[in-house]
Amino acid sequence: ELGCVSVRFKLMARRMNYLQYLLKLNENELLWKVFEAQCRSPVKGDWILKVKEDLVKLNLPTDFNEIKGMTKMLSKNLSKRK
């Protein structure tokens, strides 16, 4: 009622927004290459594993191509509502 949101959900929303940013990057950028490498062969503790876990918890699509197609505002609203 007070509009207080748990820090856990704030962090999830931030990770979703950053994921959206990463997916829109040019494929030649170093940050994209690091993201792609984590997707190909994730290791325990990698950021990408936490993001996938958040997507499942929030009942959001886990397909990165589908997320890439979403507009930034739509993805922000989805993560806020969840």
HTML snippet that shows the backbone in 3Dmol.js (N, CA, C, O; Angstrom):
<script src="https://3Dmol.org/build/3Dmol-min.js"></script>
<div id="view" style="width:600px;height:400px;position:relative"></div>
<script>
const pdb = `
ATOM      1  N   GLU A   1       0.811  -1.194   0.000  1.00  0.00           N
ATOM      2  CA  GLU A   1       0.000   0.000   0.000  1.00  0.00           C
ATOM      3  C   GLU A   1       0.853   1.257   0.000  1.00  0.00           C
ATOM      4  O   GLU A   1       0.453   2.284  -0.548  1.00  0.00           O
ATOM      5  N   LEU A   2       1.999   1.181   0.598  1.00  0.00           N
ATOM      6  CA  LEU A   2       2.877   2.341   0.667  1.00  0.00           C
ATOM      7  C   LEU A   2       3.712   2.504  -0.588  1.00  0.00           C
ATOM      8  O   LEU A   2       4.422   3.499  -0.736  1.00  0.00           O
ATOM      9  N   GLY A   3       3.638   1.548  -1.485  1.00  0.00           N
ATOM     10  CA  GLY A   3       4.437   1.607  -2.701  1.00  0.00           C
ATOM     11  C   GLY A   3       5.855   1.111  -2.486  1.00  0.00           C
ATOM     12  O   GLY A   3       6.722   1.296  -3.340  1.00  0.00           O
ATOM     13  N   CYS A   4       6.089   0.485  -1.349  1.00  0.00           N
ATOM     14  CA  CYS A   4       7.420  -0.051  -1.063  1.00  0.00           C
ATOM     15  C   CYS A   4       7.642  -1.320  -1.875  1.00  0.00           C
ATOM     16  O   CYS A   4       6.795  -2.214  -1.908  1.00  0.00           O
ATOM     17  N   VAL A   5       8.775  -1.377  -2.514  1.00  0.00           N
ATOM     18  CA  VAL A   5       9.108  -2.535  -3.323  1.00  0.00           C
ATOM     19  C   VAL A   5      10.385  -3.139  -2.761  1.00  0.00           C
ATOM     20  O   VAL A   5      11.331  -2.429  -2.421  1.00  0.00           O
ATOM     21  N   SER A   6      10.390  -4.430  -2.674  1.00  0.00           N
ATOM     22  CA  SER A   6      11.560  -5.130  -2.172  1.00  0.00           C
ATOM     23  C   SER A   6      12.771  -4.876  -3.068  1.00  0.00           C
ATOM     24  O   SER A   6      12.638  -4.741  -4.284  1.00  0.00           O
ATOM     25  N   VAL A   7      13.936  -4.813  -2.460  1.00  0.00           N
ATOM     26  CA  VAL A   7      15.174  -4.600  -3.205  1.00  0.00           C
ATOM     27  C   VAL A   7      15.377  -5.719  -4.217  1.00  0.00           C
ATOM     28  O   VAL A   7      15.912  -5.490  -5.302  1.00  0.00           O
ATOM     29  N   ARG A   8      14.951  -6.927  -3.863  1.00  0.00           N
ATOM     30  CA  ARG A   8      15.097  -8.072  -4.757  1.00  0.00           C
ATOM     31  C   ARG A   8      14.400  -7.804  -6.091  1.00  0.00           C
ATOM     32  O   ARG A   8      14.946  -8.110  -7.151  1.00  0.00           O
ATOM     33  N   PHE A   9      13.196  -7.235  -6.039  1.00  0.00           N
ATOM     34  CA  PHE A   9      12.453  -6.967  -7.268  1.00  0.00           C
ATOM     35  C   PHE A   9      13.039  -5.787  -8.031  1.00  0.00           C
ATOM     36  O   PHE A   9      12.992  -5.756  -9.261  1.00  0.00           O
ATOM     37  N   LYS A  10      13.584  -4.824  -7.315  1.00  0.00           N
ATOM     38  CA  LYS A  10      14.266  -3.707  -7.986  1.00  0.00           C
ATOM     39  C   LYS A  10      15.474  -4.225  -8.778  1.00  0.00           C
ATOM     40  O   LYS A  10      15.714  -3.807  -9.910  1.00  0.00           O
ATOM     41  N   LEU A  11      16.229  -5.144  -8.156  1.00  0.00           N
ATOM     42  CA  LEU A  11      17.391  -5.716  -8.834  1.00  0.00           C
ATOM     43  C   LEU A  11      16.975  -6.527 -10.053  1.00  0.00           C
ATOM     44  O   LEU A  11      17.628  -6.466 -11.095  1.00  0.00           O
ATOM     45  N   MET A  12      15.890  -7.285  -9.926  1.00  0.00           N
ATOM     46  CA  MET A  12      15.390  -8.044 -11.075  1.00  0.00           C
ATOM     47  C   MET A  12      15.031  -7.105 -12.222  1.00  0.00           C
ATOM     48  O   MET A  12      15.376  -7.369 -13.374  1.00  0.00           O
ATOM     49  N   ALA A  13      14.341  -6.010 -11.909  1.00  0.00           N
ATOM     50  CA  ALA A  13      13.942  -5.055 -12.936  1.00  0.00           C
ATOM     51  C   ALA A  13      15.173  -4.432 -13.601  1.00  0.00           C
ATOM     52  O   ALA A  13      15.198  -4.246 -14.818  1.00  0.00           O
ATOM     53  N   ARG A  14      16.185  -4.114 -12.803  1.00  0.00           N
ATOM     54  CA  ARG A  14      17.412  -3.542 -13.360  1.00  0.00           C
ATOM     55  C   ARG A  14      18.108  -4.544 -14.285  1.00  0.00           C
ATOM     56  O   ARG A  14      18.609  -4.180 -15.349  1.00  0.00           O
ATOM     57  N   ARG A  15      18.131  -5.822 -13.858  1.00  0.00           N
ATOM     58  CA  ARG A  15      18.755  -6.836 -14.716  1.00  0.00           C
ATOM     59  C   ARG A  15      17.997  -6.976 -16.026  1.00  0.00           C
ATOM     60  O   ARG A  15      18.613  -7.147 -17.078  1.00  0.00           O
ATOM     61  N   MET A  16      16.662  -6.905 -15.979  1.00  0.00           N
ATOM     62  CA  MET A  16      15.861  -7.011 -17.198  1.00  0.00           C
ATOM     63  C   MET A  16      16.130  -5.830 -18.130  1.00  0.00           C
ATOM     64  O   MET A  16      16.226  -6.005 -19.345  1.00  0.00           O
ATOM     65  N   ASN A  17      16.251  -4.636 -17.564  1.00  0.00           N
ATOM     66  CA  ASN A  17      16.540  -3.458 -18.379  1.00  0.00           C
ATOM     67  C   ASN A  17      17.930  -3.553 -19.003  1.00  0.00           C
ATOM     68  O   ASN A  17      18.120  -3.173 -20.159  1.00  0.00           O
ATOM     69  N   TYR A  18      18.890  -4.052 -18.250  1.00  0.00           N
ATOM     70  CA  TYR A  18      20.245  -4.199 -18.772  1.00  0.00           C
ATOM     71  C   TYR A  18      20.291  -5.285 -19.859  1.00  0.00           C
ATOM     72  O   TYR A  18      21.024  -5.163 -20.841  1.00  0.00           O
ATOM     73  N   LEU A  19      19.508  -6.332 -19.667  1.00  0.00           N
ATOM     74  CA  LEU A  19      19.419  -7.377 -20.692  1.00  0.00           C
ATOM     75  C   LEU A  19      18.890  -6.783 -21.984  1.00  0.00           C
ATOM     76  O   LEU A  19      19.411  -7.067 -23.063  1.00  0.00           O
ATOM     77  N   GLN A  20      17.865  -5.965 -21.878  1.00  0.00           N
ATOM     78  CA  GLN A  20      17.296  -5.304 -23.058  1.00  0.00           C
ATOM     79  C   GLN A  20      18.368  -4.449 -23.746  1.00  0.00           C
ATOM     80  O   GLN A  20      18.470  -4.446 -24.973  1.00  0.00           O
ATOM     81  N   TYR A  21      19.155  -3.735 -22.961  1.00  0.00           N
ATOM     82  CA  TYR A  21      20.246  -2.917 -23.505  1.00  0.00           C
ATOM     83  C   TYR A  21      21.269  -3.795 -24.229  1.00  0.00           C
ATOM     84  O   TYR A  21      21.700  -3.466 -25.334  1.00  0.00           O
ATOM     85  N   LEU A  22      21.657  -4.907 -23.606  1.00  0.00           N
ATOM     86  CA  LEU A  22      22.656  -5.791 -24.211  1.00  0.00           C
ATOM     87  C   LEU A  22      22.161  -6.380 -25.522  1.00  0.00           C
ATOM     88  O   LEU A  22      22.922  -6.498 -26.482  1.00  0.00           O
ATOM     89  N   LEU A  23      20.903  -6.746 -25.561  1.00  0.00           N
ATOM     90  CA  LEU A  23      20.361  -7.369 -26.762  1.00  0.00           C
ATOM     91  C   LEU A  23      20.289  -6.398 -27.937  1.00  0.00           C
ATOM     92  O   LEU A  23      20.252  -6.827 -29.091  1.00  0.00           O
ATOM     93  N   LYS A  24      20.270  -5.110 -27.660  1.00  0.00           N
ATOM     94  CA  LYS A  24      20.189  -4.105 -28.728  1.00  0.00           C
ATOM     95  C   LYS A  24      21.570  -3.654 -29.212  1.00  0.00           C
ATOM     96  O   LYS A  24      21.665  -2.866 -30.152  1.00  0.00           O
ATOM     97  N   LEU A  25      22.641  -4.146 -28.579  1.00  0.00           N
ATOM     98  CA  LEU A  25      23.997  -3.745 -28.958  1.00  0.00           C
ATOM     99  C   LEU A  25      24.385  -4.293 -30.326  1.00  0.00           C
ATOM    100  O   LEU A  25      23.831  -5.282 -30.805  1.00  0.00           O
ATOM    101  N   ASN A  26      25.346  -3.621 -30.933  1.00  0.00           N
ATOM    102  CA  ASN A  26      25.933  -4.069 -32.188  1.00  0.00           C
ATOM    103  C   ASN A  26      26.767  -5.322 -31.904  1.00  0.00           C
ATOM    104  O   ASN A  26      27.429  -5.403 -30.869  1.00  0.00           O
ATOM    105  N   GLU A  27      26.738  -6.277 -32.796  1.00  0.00           N
ATOM    106  CA  GLU A  27      27.438  -7.543 -32.593  1.00  0.00           C
ATOM    107  C   GLU A  27      28.957  -7.410 -32.614  1.00  0.00           C
ATOM    108  O   GLU A  27      29.653  -8.362 -32.262  1.00  0.00           O
ATOM    109  N   ASN A  28      29.483  -6.277 -33.009  1.00  0.00           N
ATOM    110  CA  ASN A  28      30.925  -6.076 -33.042  1.00  0.00           C
ATOM    111  C   ASN A  28      31.473  -5.536 -31.724  1.00  0.00           C
ATOM    112  O   ASN A  28      32.689  -5.495 -31.532  1.00  0.00           O
ATOM    113  N   GLU A  29      30.601  -5.127 -30.827  1.00  0.00           N
ATOM    114  CA  GLU A  29      31.058  -4.540 -29.571  1.00  0.00           C
ATOM    115  C   GLU A  29      31.525  -5.611 -28.595  1.00  0.00           C
ATOM    116  O   GLU A  29      31.003  -6.726 -28.567  1.00  0.00           O
ATOM    117  N   LEU A  30      32.518  -5.247 -27.800  1.00  0.00           N
ATOM    118  CA  LEU A  30      33.111  -6.182 -26.849  1.00  0.00           C
ATOM    119  C   LEU A  30      32.089  -6.672 -25.826  1.00  0.00           C
ATOM    120  O   LEU A  30      32.069  -7.855 -25.487  1.00  0.00           O
ATOM    121  N   LEU A  31      31.250  -5.777 -25.340  1.00  0.00           N
ATOM    122  CA  LEU A  31      30.242  -6.159 -24.353  1.00  0.00           C
ATOM    123  C   LEU A  31      29.294  -7.221 -24.909  1.00  0.00           C
ATOM    124  O   LEU A  31      28.897  -8.139 -24.192  1.00  0.00           O
ATOM    125  N   TRP A  32      28.934  -7.094 -26.184  1.00  0.00           N
ATOM    126  CA  TRP A  32      28.079  -8.090 -26.829  1.00  0.00           C
ATOM    127  C   TRP A  32      28.794  -9.446 -26.903  1.00  0.00           C
ATOM    128  O   TRP A  32      28.183 -10.495 -26.698  1.00  0.00           O
ATOM    129  N   LYS A  33      30.081  -9.403 -27.195  1.00  0.00           N
ATOM    130  CA  LYS A  33      30.857 -10.644 -27.318  1.00  0.00           C
ATOM    131  C   LYS A  33      30.966 -11.362 -25.972  1.00  0.00           C
ATOM    132  O   LYS A  33      30.919 -12.591 -25.917  1.00  0.00           O
ATOM    133  N   VAL A  34      31.110 -10.599 -24.894  1.00  0.00           N
ATOM    134  CA  VAL A  34      31.151 -11.199 -23.556  1.00  0.00           C
ATOM    135  C   VAL A  34      29.795 -11.819 -23.235  1.00  0.00           C
ATOM    136  O   VAL A  34      29.727 -12.935 -22.721  1.00  0.00           O
ATOM    137  N   PHE A  35      28.728 -11.105 -23.532  1.00  0.00           N
ATOM    138  CA  PHE A  35      27.372 -11.613 -23.306  1.00  0.00           C
ATOM    139  C   PHE A  35      27.139 -12.898 -24.094  1.00  0.00           C
ATOM    140  O   PHE A  35      26.602 -13.871 -23.566  1.00  0.00           O
ATOM    141  N   GLU A  36      27.540 -12.891 -25.339  1.00  0.00           N
ATOM    142  CA  GLU A  36      27.367 -14.055 -26.210  1.00  0.00           C
ATOM    143  C   GLU A  36      28.165 -15.254 -25.689  1.00  0.00           C
ATOM    144  O   GLU A  36      27.692 -16.389 -25.734  1.00  0.00           O
ATOM    145  N   ALA A  37      29.370 -14.991 -25.197  1.00  0.00           N
ATOM    146  CA  ALA A  37      30.205 -16.068 -24.649  1.00  0.00           C
ATOM    147  C   ALA A  37      29.555 -16.674 -23.400  1.00  0.00           C
ATOM    148  O   ALA A  37      29.592 -17.890 -23.211  1.00  0.00           O
ATOM    149  N   GLN A  38      28.967 -15.841 -22.559  1.00  0.00           N
ATOM    150  CA  GLN A  38      28.281 -16.358 -21.368  1.00  0.00           C
ATOM    151  C   GLN A  38      27.049 -17.169 -21.764  1.00  0.00           C
ATOM    152  O   GLN A  38      26.719 -18.154 -21.105  1.00  0.00           O
ATOM    153  N   CYS A  39      26.378 -16.768 -22.820  1.00  0.00           N
ATOM    154  CA  CYS A  39      25.210 -17.523 -23.290  1.00  0.00           C
ATOM    155  C   CYS A  39      25.619 -18.894 -23.821  1.00  0.00           C
ATOM    156  O   CYS A  39      24.948 -19.895 -23.572  1.00  0.00           O
ATOM    157  N   ARG A  40      26.733 -18.922 -24.557  1.00  0.00           N
ATOM    158  CA  ARG A  40      27.189 -20.179 -25.164  1.00  0.00           C
ATOM    159  C   ARG A  40      27.662 -21.185 -24.125  1.00  0.00           C
ATOM    160  O   ARG A  40      27.313 -22.364 -24.194  1.00  0.00           O
ATOM    161  N   SER A  41      28.447 -20.728 -23.171  1.00  0.00           N
ATOM    162  CA  SER A  41      28.991 -21.666 -22.178  1.00  0.00           C
ATOM    163  C   SER A  41      28.992 -21.020 -20.791  1.00  0.00           C
ATOM    164  O   SER A  41      30.025 -20.547 -20.319  1.00  0.00           O
ATOM    165  N   PRO A  42      27.822 -21.006 -20.145  1.00  0.00           N
ATOM    166  CA  PRO A  42      27.731 -20.391 -18.819  1.00  0.00           C
ATOM    167  C   PRO A  42      28.455 -21.221 -17.755  1.00  0.00           C
ATOM    168  O   PRO A  42      28.500 -22.450 -17.816  1.00  0.00           O
ATOM    169  N   VAL A  43      29.010 -20.515 -16.795  1.00  0.00           N
ATOM    170  CA  VAL A  43      29.712 -21.114 -15.664  1.00  0.00           C
ATOM    171  C   VAL A  43      28.966 -20.695 -14.402  1.00  0.00           C
ATOM    172  O   VAL A  43      28.372 -19.618 -14.353  1.00  0.00           O
ATOM    173  N   LYS A  44      28.997 -21.534 -13.402  1.00  0.00           N
ATOM    174  CA  LYS A  44      28.298 -21.228 -12.156  1.00  0.00           C
ATOM    175  C   LYS A  44      28.664 -19.822 -11.672  1.00  0.00           C
ATOM    176  O   LYS A  44      29.840 -19.473 -11.574  1.00  0.00           O
ATOM    177  N   GLY A  45      27.644 -19.029 -11.373  1.00  0.00           N
ATOM    178  CA  GLY A  45      27.858 -17.680 -10.885  1.00  0.00           C
ATOM    179  C   GLY A  45      27.828 -16.611 -11.964  1.00  0.00           C
ATOM    180  O   GLY A  45      27.951 -15.427 -11.648  1.00  0.00           O
ATOM    181  N   ASP A  46      27.669 -16.987 -13.232  1.00  0.00           N
ATOM    182  CA  ASP A  46      27.621 -16.012 -14.319  1.00  0.00           C
ATOM    183  C   ASP A  46      26.333 -15.193 -14.254  1.00  0.00           C
ATOM    184  O   ASP A  46      25.302 -15.663 -13.772  1.00  0.00           O
ATOM    185  N   TRP A  47      26.415 -13.981 -14.744  1.00  0.00           N
ATOM    186  CA  TRP A  47      25.284 -13.065 -14.763  1.00  0.00           C
ATOM    187  C   TRP A  47      24.124 -13.633 -15.571  1.00  0.00           C
ATOM    188  O   TRP A  47      22.963 -13.469 -15.197  1.00  0.00           O
ATOM    189  N   ILE A  48      24.434 -14.291 -16.663  1.00  0.00           N
ATOM    190  CA  ILE A  48      23.394 -14.800 -17.553  1.00  0.00           C
ATOM    191  C   ILE A  48      22.518 -15.853 -16.870  1.00  0.00           C
ATOM    192  O   ILE A  48      21.324 -15.943 -17.158  1.00  0.00           O
ATOM    193  N   LEU A  49      23.092 -16.638 -15.980  1.00  0.00           N
ATOM    194  CA  LEU A  49      22.307 -17.645 -15.254  1.00  0.00           C
ATOM    195  C   LEU A  49      21.313 -16.974 -14.316  1.00  0.00           C
ATOM    196  O   LEU A  49      20.184 -17.443 -14.169  1.00  0.00           O
ATOM    197  N   LYS A  50      21.724 -15.887 -13.684  1.00  0.00           N
ATOM    198  CA  LYS A  50      20.831 -15.146 -12.795  1.00  0.00           C
ATOM    199  C   LYS A  50      19.699 -14.510 -13.587  1.00  0.00           C
ATOM    200  O   LYS A  50      18.557 -14.483 -13.127  1.00  0.00           O
ATOM    201  N   VAL A  51      20.001 -14.005 -14.758  1.00  0.00           N
ATOM    202  CA  VAL A  51      18.979 -13.398 -15.612  1.00  0.00           C
ATOM    203  C   VAL A  51      17.955 -14.438 -16.045  1.00  0.00           C
ATOM    204  O   VAL A  51      16.751 -14.184 -16.004  1.00  0.00           O
ATOM    205  N   LYS A  52      18.428 -15.597 -16.456  1.00  0.00           N
ATOM    206  CA  LYS A  52      17.497 -16.661 -16.869  1.00  0.00           C
ATOM    207  C   LYS A  52      16.621 -17.099 -15.708  1.00  0.00           C
ATOM    208  O   LYS A  52      15.437 -17.382 -15.893  1.00  0.00           O
ATOM    209  N   GLU A  53      17.190 -17.156 -14.518  1.00  0.00           N
ATOM    210  CA  GLU A  53      16.419 -17.495 -13.322  1.00  0.00           C
ATOM    211  C   GLU A  53      15.352 -16.429 -13.056  1.00  0.00           C
ATOM    212  O   GLU A  53      14.217 -16.759 -12.712  1.00  0.00           O
ATOM    213  N   ASP A  54      15.714 -15.162 -13.214  1.00  0.00           N
ATOM    214  CA  ASP A  54      14.753 -14.065 -13.029  1.00  0.00           C
ATOM    215  C   ASP A  54      13.625 -14.140 -14.054  1.00  0.00           C
ATOM    216  O   ASP A  54      12.463 -13.915 -13.717  1.00  0.00           O
ATOM    217  N   LEU A  55      13.962 -14.453 -15.295  1.00  0.00           N
ATOM    218  CA  LEU A  55      12.944 -14.555 -16.342  1.00  0.00           C
ATOM    219  C   LEU A  55      11.917 -15.631 -15.995  1.00  0.00           C
ATOM    220  O   LEU A  55      10.719 -15.443 -16.209  1.00  0.00           O
ATOM    221  N   VAL A  56      12.383 -16.748 -15.464  1.00  0.00           N
ATOM    222  CA  VAL A  56      11.480 -17.827 -15.083  1.00  0.00           C
ATOM    223  C   VAL A  56      10.603 -17.387 -13.905  1.00  0.00           C
ATOM    224  O   VAL A  56       9.395 -17.624 -13.903  1.00  0.00           O
ATOM    225  N   LYS A  57      11.217 -16.748 -12.909  1.00  0.00           N
ATOM    226  CA  LYS A  57      10.461 -16.296 -11.734  1.00  0.00           C
ATOM    227  C   LYS A  57       9.388 -15.276 -12.099  1.00  0.00           C
ATOM    228  O   LYS A  57       8.308 -15.269 -11.509  1.00  0.00           O
ATOM    229  N   LEU A  58       9.685 -14.416 -13.073  1.00  0.00           N
ATOM    230  CA  LEU A  58       8.755 -13.365 -13.463  1.00  0.00           C
ATOM    231  C   LEU A  58       7.795 -13.805 -14.561  1.00  0.00           C
ATOM    232  O   LEU A  58       6.969 -13.010 -15.010  1.00  0.00           O
ATOM    233  N   ASN A  59       7.889 -15.046 -14.995  1.00  0.00           N
ATOM    234  CA  ASN A  59       7.049 -15.581 -16.072  1.00  0.00           C
ATOM    235  C   ASN A  59       7.167 -14.752 -17.346  1.00  0.00           C
ATOM    236  O   ASN A  59       6.177 -14.501 -18.033  1.00  0.00           O
ATOM    237  N   LEU A  60       8.384 -14.334 -17.647  1.00  0.00           N
ATOM    238  CA  LEU A  60       8.658 -13.602 -18.879  1.00  0.00           C
ATOM    239  C   LEU A  60       9.232 -14.573 -19.902  1.00  0.00           C
ATOM    240  O   LEU A  60       9.726 -15.638 -19.533  1.00  0.00           O
ATOM    241  N   PRO A  61       9.173 -14.218 -21.186  1.00  0.00           N
ATOM    242  CA  PRO A  61       9.733 -15.118 -22.201  1.00  0.00           C
ATOM    243  C   PRO A  61      11.229 -15.320 -21.989  1.00  0.00           C
ATOM    244  O   PRO A  61      11.954 -14.370 -21.691  1.00  0.00           O
ATOM    245  N   THR A  62      11.684 -16.552 -22.143  1.00  0.00           N
ATOM    246  CA  THR A  62      13.107 -16.854 -21.946  1.00  0.00           C
ATOM    247  C   THR A  62      13.885 -16.828 -23.251  1.00  0.00           C
ATOM    248  O   THR A  62      15.105 -16.994 -23.247  1.00  0.00           O
ATOM    249  N   ASP A  63      13.204 -16.625 -24.353  1.00  0.00           N
ATOM    250  CA  ASP A  63      13.864 -16.543 -25.656  1.00  0.00           C
ATOM    251  C   ASP A  63      14.383 -15.122 -25.861  1.00  0.00           C
ATOM    252  O   ASP A  63      13.607 -14.167 -25.876  1.00  0.00           O
ATOM    253  N   PHE A  64      15.689 -14.988 -26.016  1.00  0.00           N
ATOM    254  CA  PHE A  64      16.299 -13.665 -26.136  1.00  0.00           C
ATOM    255  C   PHE A  64      15.848 -12.942 -27.399  1.00  0.00           C
ATOM    256  O   PHE A  64      15.767 -11.714 -27.400  1.00  0.00           O
ATOM    257  N   ASN A  65      15.553 -13.667 -28.469  1.00  0.00           N
ATOM    258  CA  ASN A  65      15.073 -13.021 -29.690  1.00  0.00           C
ATOM    259  C   ASN A  65      13.709 -12.380 -29.466  1.00  0.00           C
ATOM    260  O   ASN A  65      13.423 -11.311 -30.005  1.00  0.00           O
ATOM    261  N   GLU A  66      12.882 -13.025 -28.681  1.00  0.00           N
ATOM    262  CA  GLU A  66      11.566 -12.474 -28.365  1.00  0.00           C
ATOM    263  C   GLU A  66      11.708 -11.220 -27.495  1.00  0.00           C
ATOM    264  O   GLU A  66      10.989 -10.240 -27.687  1.00  0.00           O
ATOM    265  N   ILE A  67      12.630 -11.259 -26.550  1.00  0.00           N
ATOM    266  CA  ILE A  67      12.863 -10.105 -25.684  1.00  0.00           C
ATOM    267  C   ILE A  67      13.457  -8.957 -26.487  1.00  0.00           C
ATOM    268  O   ILE A  67      13.124  -7.795 -26.257  1.00  0.00           O
ATOM    269  N   LYS A  68      14.332  -9.282 -27.421  1.00  0.00           N
ATOM    270  CA  LYS A  68      14.960  -8.255 -28.264  1.00  0.00           C
ATOM    271  C   LYS A  68      13.914  -7.525 -29.088  1.00  0.00           C
ATOM    272  O   LYS A  68      14.052  -6.331 -29.356  1.00  0.00           O
ATOM    273  N   GLY A  69      12.874  -8.231 -29.488  1.00  0.00           N
ATOM    274  CA  GLY A  69      11.813  -7.628 -30.294  1.00  0.00           C
ATOM    275  C   GLY A  69      10.898  -6.709 -29.512  1.00  0.00           C
ATOM    276  O   GLY A  69      10.192  -5.897 -30.111  1.00  0.00           O
ATOM    277  N   MET A  70      10.888  -6.811 -28.197  1.00  0.00           N
ATOM    278  CA  MET A  70      10.048  -5.955 -27.374  1.00  0.00           C
ATOM    279  C   MET A  70      10.605  -4.538 -27.366  1.00  0.00           C
ATOM    280  O   MET A  70      11.813  -4.324 -27.466  1.00  0.00           O
ATOM    281  N   THR A  71       9.705  -3.587 -27.245  1.00  0.00           N
ATOM    282  CA  THR A  71      10.189  -2.222 -27.090  1.00  0.00           C
ATOM    283  C   THR A  71      10.688  -2.054 -25.666  1.00  0.00           C
ATOM    284  O   THR A  71      10.320  -2.830 -24.784  1.00  0.00           O
ATOM    285  N   LYS A  72      11.513  -1.058 -25.436  1.00  0.00           N
ATOM    286  CA  LYS A  72      12.085  -0.825 -24.116  1.00  0.00           C
ATOM    287  C   LYS A  72      10.986  -0.524 -23.095  1.00  0.00           C
ATOM    288  O   LYS A  72      11.029  -1.021 -21.970  1.00  0.00           O
ATOM    289  N   MET A  73      10.015   0.281 -23.484  1.00  0.00           N
ATOM    290  CA  MET A  73       8.938   0.647 -22.561  1.00  0.00           C
ATOM    291  C   MET A  73       8.095  -0.567 -22.207  1.00  0.00           C
ATOM    292  O   MET A  73       7.696  -0.727 -21.054  1.00  0.00           O
ATOM    293  N   LEU A  74       7.820  -1.425 -23.185  1.00  0.00           N
ATOM    294  CA  LEU A  74       7.043  -2.628 -22.933  1.00  0.00           C
ATOM    295  C   LEU A  74       7.772  -3.552 -21.959  1.00  0.00           C
ATOM    296  O   LEU A  74       7.166  -4.096 -21.036  1.00  0.00           O
ATOM    297  N   SER A  75       9.055  -3.722 -22.170  1.00  0.00           N
ATOM    298  CA  SER A  75       9.804  -4.605 -21.265  1.00  0.00           C
ATOM    299  C   SER A  75       9.881  -4.019 -19.867  1.00  0.00           C
ATOM    300  O   SER A  75       9.825  -4.768 -18.892  1.00  0.00           O
ATOM    301  N   LYS A  76      10.008  -2.695 -19.735  1.00  0.00           N
ATOM    302  CA  LYS A  76      10.012  -2.062 -18.416  1.00  0.00           C
ATOM    303  C   LYS A  76       8.675  -2.267 -17.724  1.00  0.00           C
ATOM    304  O   LYS A  76       8.628  -2.601 -16.540  1.00  0.00           O
ATOM    305  N   ASN A  77       7.595  -2.069 -18.454  1.00  0.00           N
ATOM    306  CA  ASN A  77       6.267  -2.248 -17.858  1.00  0.00           C
ATOM    307  C   ASN A  77       6.019  -3.688 -17.446  1.00  0.00           C
ATOM    308  O   ASN A  77       5.440  -3.946 -16.391  1.00  0.00           O
ATOM    309  N   LEU A  78       6.456  -4.627 -18.276  1.00  0.00           N
ATOM    310  CA  LEU A  78       6.289  -6.042 -17.938  1.00  0.00           C
ATOM    311  C   LEU A  78       7.042  -6.387 -16.657  1.00  0.00           C
ATOM    312  O   LEU A  78       6.501  -7.060 -15.779  1.00  0.00           O
ATOM    313  N   SER A  79       8.279  -5.933 -16.548  1.00  0.00           N
ATOM    314  CA  SER A  79       9.061  -6.260 -15.372  1.00  0.00           C
ATOM    315  C   SER A  79       8.517  -5.558 -14.138  1.00  0.00           C
ATOM    316  O   SER A  79       8.592  -6.110 -13.041  1.00  0.00           O
ATOM    317  N   LYS A  80       7.973  -4.355 -14.288  1.00  0.00           N
ATOM    318  CA  LYS A  80       7.386  -3.659 -13.130  1.00  0.00           C
ATOM    319  C   LYS A  80       6.122  -4.369 -12.658  1.00  0.00           C
ATOM    320  O   LYS A  80       5.914  -4.539 -11.457  1.00  0.00           O
ATOM    321  N   ARG A  81       5.270  -4.787 -13.611  1.00  0.00           N
ATOM    322  CA  ARG A  81       4.013  -5.452 -13.228  1.00  0.00           C
ATOM    323  C   ARG A  81       4.267  -6.798 -12.561  1.00  0.00           C
ATOM    324  O   ARG A  81       3.552  -7.177 -11.634  1.00  0.00           O
ATOM    325  N   LYS A  82       5.277  -7.518 -13.026  1.00  0.00           N
ATOM    326  CA  LYS A  82       5.573  -8.836 -12.462  1.00  0.00           C
ATOM    327  C   LYS A  82       6.145  -8.651 -11.092  1.00  0.00           C
ATOM    328  O   LYS A  82       6.472  -9.631 -10.422  1.00  0.00           O
TER     329      LYS A  82
END
`;
const viewer = $3Dmol.createViewer("view");
viewer.addModel(pdb, "pdb");
viewer.setStyle({}, {cartoon: {color: "spectrum"}});
viewer.zoomTo();
viewer.render();
</script>
